[in-house]
Amino acid sequence: MDTELKYNIIIITFLFFFILTISTLFLAIVYFLLKFLKNKLKLNSKFLSKKYLIPFISIFLIIFSLYQSITAVYPNDSFYFDEFKYVTKREIPKSAKIKFKESSYPDFHGDYSSKSIIELSERDFNQLLKELENDKSLNEAEHFKENVLKVFERKIKGESDRFLFIYFLKDRKTIIVRVDFT
């Protein structure tokens, strides 16, 4: 088993139990509130009994905690679409399909990096390229890769530890979005 996978399993396990603990406390409050309301309003629903409510809450907690833990380490596509928006200040085109994605889990200082390879329709690619060429908040950056058409970098005033790039490849359909917080 490689080292990165071991770290991810440790992080997921820690997050699972942390989220499970927090959500258990929250749902305990909800349980006692429901119990109070049941007694106060004299509700006689069998679904508000311990026999049904506690197993339902337990299953919900486990599924919720597991989902949150896994998506914290392996983010879903919406995370990478948000990264695109952070770099370009635009919504991602409707034709966007993520072909590759990776990100690190933030360390104690909030440092992390993410990279996504996104395929667009040729029309959306050309339109986005034209828009970004005219965008004053982005600077064209030098590139040394043979298959790269253009690279844009967005710098944030006062945030010299943030590196935001979008690469346009020569195939005229693929972009690469890179975000590094150091």
N, C-alpha and C positions, 0 to 999 in steps of 0.2 A: 504494500500500500504506500503510495507516495505521500510526502510530507504535507503538501497542500490539502489533500483529502483528509488526512488525520486532523489538521487544524480546523478544517470546516466541520468535521464531525464533532469536535470538542466545542466549537462555537455554537453549533446547532443545539447540542445537548444542553449547554449552559443557558442559551436563550429560551429553550423549551421550558426548562424548570423555572426560570425567572418569570416568563410570561404566564406560565401556569399558576405560579404563586400570586402574582398581581391580579390575574383575572379571577382566581378563586376567592380572593378577598372581596373583589367587586361583586361577584355573583352571590357570595354569602350575604352581602347587604341586600341584594335583590331578593334572595330567598326569604330573608326575615321580613322584608317589606311586604312581599306577597303573603306570607303567613299572617302578618299583622292585618293586612287588608281583608284576607279571607275570614279571619275571626271578627273583625270590625263590621264587615258587610254581610256576614253570615252566608258566605258562598259555599255551596256544597258540591262543587265540581270534583269529580274523581281525579282529574288531571292536575289539580292543585294539591294532591296528597303527596306525602313523602315517597310513596311507592312509585309514582310517575315522575315527580319533579326532580328528585335527587339523581336518578340515572340520566335523565335528559340533560341536566346541568353538567354532570360529569362528562358525558360524551361530548357535549358542546365545548367544554373547556379543553379537553384533550385535542380535538380537531382544530379548534381556534389556535391553541398554543403551537401545535405542530406546523400549521400553515404559516403563522407569523414567523416562526423560527427558520423555516426553510427559505421563505422569501426574503428574509434579512440577509442570508448568505448567498442565495441564488435568486437575485431579483427577477421579476417578470418583465415583459416587454415594456410596460408602461414606465418603468424606471428609466429605461434607455430612451424612450420617447421624451421624457422629462429632461434628460441630459441634452438631447438635441435642442430642445426649446431653451435650455439654459445657455447653450453655446450660441445659438443663432437668434434668439428672441423671436422665434416664429413657431407656429404649430407645425408638426410634422405632416408632410403631404399624405394624402389618403392612400397612395399607391405603395407606401413604405412597407417593406418586409425585412425583418431582421434575419440576417444570414449567419451572424456570429456575434456572441456577446460574452464579455467577461468583466468582472469587477472584483476589487479587493474589498474586504470588510474593513470599515474605518477603524483606525487604531485609537488609542486614548486621546490623541490630539485632534482627531477628526480627519486625519490624512487618509486618503483613499484614491484609487484610480479606477476608471472605467473605460472600456473600449467597445464600440459596437460597429459592425459592418452592416450597412443598410442598403438594400437595393430599392431603387425608385424606377418609375417609368421614365423613359427618355424625355418625355415632355416635362415632367416634374423636376427631373435632374437639371435640364436646361433653364427652366424658370427659376429654380432655387439658385443656381450658379449666377444667373444674371442679377437677381435681387441682392445677393451677397457681394457681388462686385461693386454695386452701388451703395452698399451699407457703410457708413462712416464709422460705425462702432467696431468694425472688423478690419484687420490689417492683413494684407497678403503676406504670407510667410514663405521663406525659402524652403525648397524641398530638393531632395537628392535622390529620390526614388524614381526609377524609370517609368513606372506605370501610373504616376501621379500627374494629373493635369494641373490642379491648383490646390493650394492650402491656405486657409484663412485662420487667423488667430484672433481671439477676443481677449483684450486685457481689461481688467477691472481696476479702476483707480483705487489705490490704497490696498490692493489685494495682490501683492507681488508673488504670493505662494500658490496662485491658481493659474493653471495652464489649460486653456480651452482651445481646442483645434477642431476643424472640420476639413477633411481631405476629399477632393473630387478626383476620382480615378478616370483614366483615359478611355475606359469602356463606355463612358457616358451614361452609366446607370447605377454605379456604386459610389457610396460615400462612406467615409469612416469618421466617426465622432469619438474624440478622445477628451477626457476630463481627468486632470491630475491635481489633487490638493496635497501640497507638501508642507 
